[in-house]
Amino acid sequence: MTFGDYGALIRTEVSFDNPVEKGKPQSFVDAYIQGTTEEHTWAVRDAPVQTGRFPLVLYAPSLNAPSIENIELCEYLASNGFVVIASPSMGAASRTMTVDIPGANAEAQDISFLVSYGCALPDVEPSKIAAIGYSWGGMAALFAAARDKRIDALISLDGSFRYSGGTVQAAGDIHPDQMTIPLLVFSRAEETLEALDASRKDKTTCDCAPNVLNEWAHGDLIHVHLLATSHIQFSSLYQRSERFKKEGLQFAPADYSLEDGAASYNWMAQYTLEFLNAHLEHDSVAAQFLKRTPAENGVPRHLIAVSFREASPILERKDLPPQK
């Protein structure tokens, strides 16, 4: 397979039989994939399927993005024993995703649909399922995990729910303080409060809703802070592109280089793999990796910071009658 083979999937996102162009998402990706279409990936077309059953991972991309947004991460997980399914970010009424509850609900419903599809595959172990979401896809993955009890673990690649607790609260049925599955969160180099304030569309209000990470008390929480990484660098599609090599330095935090961001992506992939092995495969070696410091795991200094908070039990309220 080549990156160009993956890129061709964009034309059939909304119609398998009739390849079509669908505006901005496709032209945006075309601009980033230019110059890399002939490069080979790890995937082999029509490769024989391994015997046995394997954990299922669903990948939800960022706003309007295609399924090919993080080929390297998806292939890395697939080559390490996971069945990986990725789908485009599409809105409730059209190909265009909207930054609102209906948009997040649409992508969350896509995730659950693909959970059902994946569980019907002969090589999937339906009792071991995780969801990964990048940016707006992180919001959708949270919604899906809160509603679909088949999802056993959640991974956020700088997911939007960390920056928009109000959207989570407005959904009405998403309660991070009641969720018990493990959560792995990767976040970018911190923006200033002024930059976050400037990004708000409605200047008359503040997002004073509860912070999802603070509320996440009853599931293990691992927060990996990628100090050298900007938001766009969570996508391998952008990192590998010729365009990013020319323009990407403007996004690099502080005095970090693009090479530092690329190295951080590799560590993000490894932490993701160890998290999935620890929580889906119950691998004790992977669990120990997650609890060690970055230095103990061989991470170069000043590249990432990691915090771990173990789940606390949900205490049964004494003032309520026994549940039947």
C-alpha positions as CSV (number, residue, x, y, z in Angstrom):
1,M,0.0,0.0,0.0
2,T,1.0,3.6,-0.6
3,F,-0.2,6.8,1.0
4,G,-1.8,7.5,-2.3
5,D,-3.9,4.3,-2.0
6,Y,-5.2,5.5,1.3
7,G,-5.8,9.0,-0.1
8,A,-8.0,7.5,-2.8
9,L,-10.5,6.5,-0.1
10,I,-11.5,10.2,0.3
11,R,-13.4,10.0,-3.0
12,T,-15.7,7.3,-1.8
13,E,-16.4,8.5,1.7
14,V,-20.1,9.2,1.0
15,S,-20.6,6.9,-2.0
16,F,-18.8,3.6,-2.5
17,D,-20.0,3.1,-6.0
18,N,-19.6,6.6,-7.4
19,P,-16.3,8.4,-6.4
20,V,-17.0,12.1,-6.0
21,E,-15.3,15.3,-4.8
22,K,-16.9,16.8,-1.7
23,G,-15.3,20.2,-1.2
24,K,-13.1,21.5,1.5
25,P,-12.2,18.4,3.5
26,Q,-10.9,16.7,0.3
27,S,-9.0,19.7,-1.1
28,F,-7.5,20.3,2.4
29,V,-6.2,16.7,2.5
30,D,-5.0,16.8,-1.1
31,A,-2.8,19.8,-0.2
32,Y,-1.2,17.8,2.7
33,I,-0.8,14.5,0.9
34,Q,0.8,16.0,-2.1
35,G,4.4,14.8,-2.5
36,T,3.8,11.7,-0.4
37,T,1.4,9.6,-2.5
38,E,4.1,7.2,-3.8
39,E,5.6,6.5,-0.4
40,H,4.9,3.0,0.9
41,T,3.1,2.3,4.2
42,W,3.4,-0.8,6.4
43,A,0.1,-2.2,5.2
44,V,0.0,-5.0,2.6
45,R,-3.1,-5.3,0.4
46,D,-5.0,-8.6,0.7
47,A,-2.6,-9.8,3.4
48,P,-3.7,-13.1,5.1
49,V,-5.7,-12.6,8.3
50,Q,-4.0,-13.8,11.5
51,T,-5.9,-16.6,13.2
52,G,-7.4,-15.9,16.6
53,R,-9.4,-13.1,18.0
54,F,-8.0,-9.6,18.8
55,P,-9.0,-6.5,20.6
56,L,-10.9,-3.8,18.6
57,V,-9.9,-0.2,18.4
58,L,-12.1,2.5,16.8
59,Y,-10.4,5.7,15.7
60,A,-12.4,9.0,15.4
61,P,-10.6,11.8,13.5
62,S,-10.6,15.6,14.0
63,L,-13.2,18.1,12.7
64,N,-14.1,17.2,9.0
65,A,-11.0,15.0,8.7
66,P,-10.8,11.8,6.7
67,S,-10.2,8.3,8.1
68,I,-6.6,8.5,6.9
69,E,-5.6,11.2,9.3
70,N,-3.4,9.0,11.5
71,I,-2.3,6.2,9.2
72,E,0.9,5.6,11.1
73,L,-0.8,5.3,14.5
74,C,-3.5,3.0,13.2
75,E,-1.0,0.7,11.3
76,Y,1.3,0.6,14.4
77,L,-1.5,-0.7,16.5
78,A,-2.7,-3.1,13.9
79,S,0.8,-4.5,13.5
80,N,0.9,-5.1,17.3
81,G,-2.2,-7.2,17.6
82,F,-5.3,-4.9,17.3
83,V,-8.0,-4.8,14.8
84,V,-8.3,-1.0,13.9
85,I,-11.2,0.7,12.3
86,A,-11.2,4.4,11.3
87,S,-14.0,6.4,9.8
88,P,-14.3,10.0,8.5
89,S,-15.6,12.9,10.6
90,M,-19.0,13.7,9.1
91,G,-21.9,15.8,10.4
92,A,-25.5,14.9,11.2
93,A,-27.0,16.2,8.0
94,S,-24.1,16.4,5.5
95,R,-20.4,15.6,4.9
96,T,-19.5,18.8,6.8
97,M,-19.1,18.3,10.5
98,T,-20.6,20.9,12.9
99,V,-19.1,21.9,16.2
100,D,-22.1,21.3,18.3
101,I,-24.1,18.6,20.1
102,P,-25.7,17.1,16.9
103,G,-22.2,16.9,15.3
104,A,-20.7,15.1,18.2
105,N,-23.7,12.8,18.5
106,A,-23.4,11.9,14.8
107,E,-19.7,10.9,15.1
108,A,-20.4,9.1,18.4
109,Q,-23.2,7.1,16.6
110,D,-20.7,6.2,13.8
111,I,-18.4,4.9,16.5
112,S,-21.1,2.7,18.0
113,F,-22.2,1.5,14.5
114,L,-18.6,0.4,13.8
115,V,-18.4,-1.3,17.2
116,S,-21.3,-3.5,16.1
117,Y,-19.7,-4.0,12.7
118,G,-16.3,-4.9,14.3
119,C,-17.8,-7.3,16.7
120,A,-19.2,-9.3,13.8
121,L,-15.8,-9.8,12.3
122,P,-14.3,-13.3,12.8
123,D,-11.0,-12.0,14.2
124,V,-12.4,-9.5,16.8
125,E,-12.7,-10.3,20.5
126,P,-15.9,-8.4,21.4
127,S,-15.1,-8.1,25.1
128,K,-12.0,-6.0,24.4
129,I,-12.9,-2.6,22.8
130,A,-11.3,0.8,22.9
131,A,-12.0,4.2,21.3
132,I,-9.5,6.8,20.3
133,G,-10.5,10.4,19.3
134,Y,-8.3,13.3,18.1
135,S,-9.5,16.9,18.7
136,W,-13.3,17.0,17.9
137,G,-13.1,13.2,17.5
138,G,-12.1,13.1,21.2
139,M,-15.4,14.7,22.1
140,A,-17.3,12.2,20.0
141,A,-15.3,9.3,21.4
142,L,-16.2,10.5,25.0
143,F,-19.9,10.6,24.0
144,A,-19.7,7.1,22.5
145,A,-17.9,5.7,25.5
146,A,-20.4,7.2,27.9
147,R,-23.4,5.7,26.1
148,D,-22.0,2.4,24.7
149,K,-21.0,0.1,27.5
150,R,-19.2,-2.2,25.1
151,I,-16.3,0.3,25.0
152,D,-13.8,-0.7,27.7
153,A,-11.2,2.1,27.4
154,L,-10.9,5.6,26.0
155,I,-7.9,7.5,24.6
156,S,-7.9,11.2,23.8
157,L,-5.4,12.9,21.4
158,D,-5.8,16.5,22.6
159,G,-9.5,15.9,22.6
160,S,-11.9,18.9,22.5
161,F,-13.7,17.9,25.7
162,R,-10.7,19.1,27.7
163,Y,-11.3,22.6,26.4
164,S,-15.1,22.6,26.1
165,G,-16.6,21.2,29.3
166,G,-19.7,23.2,28.5
167,T,-20.4,21.0,25.4
168,V,-20.1,17.9,27.6
169,Q,-22.5,19.4,30.2
170,A,-25.0,20.5,27.5
171,A,-25.3,17.0,26.1
172,G,-27.2,16.1,29.3
173,D,-26.4,12.4,29.5
174,I,-22.5,12.5,29.6
175,H,-21.3,12.2,33.2
176,P,-17.5,11.9,33.5
177,D,-17.9,11.6,37.3
178,Q,-19.8,8.4,36.9
179,M,-17.6,6.7,34.3
180,T,-15.4,3.8,35.4
181,I,-13.4,2.9,32.3
182,P,-9.7,3.9,32.1
183,L,-8.8,7.1,30.2
184,L,-5.5,8.0,28.6
185,V,-5.3,11.7,27.7
186,F,-2.5,13.3,25.6
187,S,-2.4,17.1,25.6
188,R,-0.5,19.6,23.6
189,A,1.9,22.3,24.9
190,E,-0.2,24.6,27.0
191,E,-1.8,27.6,25.4
192,T,-2.1,30.8,27.3
193,L,-5.4,31.7,29.0
194,E,-5.5,34.7,26.6
195,A,-5.2,32.4,23.6
196,L,-8.0,30.1,24.8
197,D,-10.2,33.1,25.6
198,A,-9.6,34.5,22.0
199,S,-10.7,31.2,20.5
200,R,-14.2,31.4,22.1
201,K,-16.8,32.5,19.6
202,D,-19.1,33.9,22.2
203,K,-17.2,36.6,24.2
204,T,-20.0,37.3,26.6
205,T,-19.8,33.9,28.3
206,C,-17.2,31.7,29.9
207,D,-17.0,27.9,29.9
208,C,-17.5,27.4,33.6
209,A,-18.7,23.8,33.3
210,P,-16.8,21.1,35.3
211,N,-13.5,20.0,33.9
212,V,-13.8,16.4,32.5
213,L,-10.4,15.4,33.8
214,N,-11.1,16.7,37.3
215,E,-14.4,14.8,37.2
216,W,-12.9,11.5,36.0
217,A,-12.4,10.0,39.5
218,H,-13.7,6.4,39.2
219,G,-11.6,5.2,36.2
220,D,-7.8,5.2,36.0
221,L,-6.6,8.5,34.5
222,I,-3.2,8.9,32.8
223,H,-2.4,12.3,31.5
224,V,0.6,12.6,29.1
225,H,1.6,16.2,28.4
226,L,3.5,16.5,25.1
227,L,5.6,19.6,25.8
228,A,7.1,19.8,22.3
229,T,3.8,19.3,20.4
230,S,1.3,21.6,18.8
231,H,-2.3,20.5,18.2
232,I,-1.7,19.8,14.5
233,Q,1.2,17.5,15.2
234,F,-1.1,14.8,16.7
235,S,-1.9,13.9,13.1
236,S,0.7,12.0,11.1
237,L,-1.0,13.1,7.9
238,Y,0.1,16.6,8.6
239,Q,3.4,15.8,10.1
240,R,4.6,13.8,7.1
241,S,3.4,16.3,4.4
242,E,5.7,18.5,2.3
243,R,3.5,21.5,3.3
244,F,4.0,21.0,7.0
245,K,7.8,20.7,6.6
246,K,7.7,24.2,5.0
247,E,5.1,25.8,7.3
248,G,5.1,23.7,10.5
249,L,7.7,25.6,12.5
250,Q,5.2,28.4,13.2
251,F,3.2,25.9,15.2
252,A,6.1,24.5,17.2
253,P,5.9,25.4,20.9
254,A,8.7,27.5,22.5
255,D,12.1,26.6,21.0
256,Y,11.2,23.0,20.2
257,S,11.9,21.7,16.7
258,L,9.7,19.8,14.3
259,E,11.9,16.8,15.0
260,D,11.0,17.1,18.7
261,G,7.4,17.0,17.7
262,A,7.9,13.9,15.5
263,A,9.8,12.2,18.4
264,S,6.8,13.1,20.7
265,Y,4.4,11.4,18.2
266,N,6.4,8.2,18.4
267,W,6.2,8.3,22.2
268,M,2.5,9.0,22.0
269,A,2.1,5.8,19.9
270,Q,4.1,3.7,22.3
271,Y,2.1,5.0,25.4
272,T,-1.1,4.3,23.4
273,L,0.0,0.7,22.8
274,E,1.1,0.1,26.4
275,F,-2.2,1.5,27.6
276,L,-4.2,-0.8,25.3
277,N,-2.1,-3.8,26.3
278,A,-2.5,-3.0,30.0
279,H,-6.3,-2.4,30.0
280,L,-7.5,-4.7,27.2
281,E,-4.9,-7.5,27.4
282,H,-4.3,-7.1,31.2
283,D,-0.5,-7.1,30.5
284,S,1.3,-6.5,33.8
285,V,4.5,-5.3,32.0
286,A,2.5,-2.7,30.1
287,A,0.8,-1.6,33.3
288,Q,4.2,-1.1,35.0
289,F,5.4,1.0,32.0
290,L,2.5,3.4,32.5
291,K,3.3,3.9,36.1
292,R,7.0,4.6,35.6
293,T,8.3,8.1,35.0
294,P,9.2,9.1,31.4
295,A,12.9,9.0,32.3
296,E,12.6,5.5,33.6
297,N,11.0,4.6,30.2
298,G,13.8,6.1,28.3
299,V,12.0,9.3,27.2
300,P,14.5,12.2,26.5
301,R,14.3,15.0,29.1
302,H,11.9,17.9,28.7
303,L,9.9,16.1,26.0
304,I,6.8,14.8,27.9
305,A,5.4,14.9,31.4
306,V,3.1,12.1,32.8
307,S,0.7,12.0,35.7
308,F,-1.3,9.0,36.9
309,R,-4.4,8.9,39.1
310,E,-5.8,5.6,40.2
311,A,-9.5,5.1,40.1
312,S,-11.4,5.5,43.4
313,P,-14.5,3.3,44.1
314,I,-18.0,4.7,43.7
315,L,-19.5,4.8,47.2
316,E,-23.0,3.6,47.5
317,R,-25.3,6.2,49.0
318,K,-26.8,5.2,52.3
319,D,-29.9,7.4,51.9
320,L,-31.2,5.5,48.9
321,P,-33.3,2.3,49.0
322,P,-31.5,-0.9,47.9
323,Q,-31.5,-1.4,44.1
324,K,-33.5,-4.4,42.9
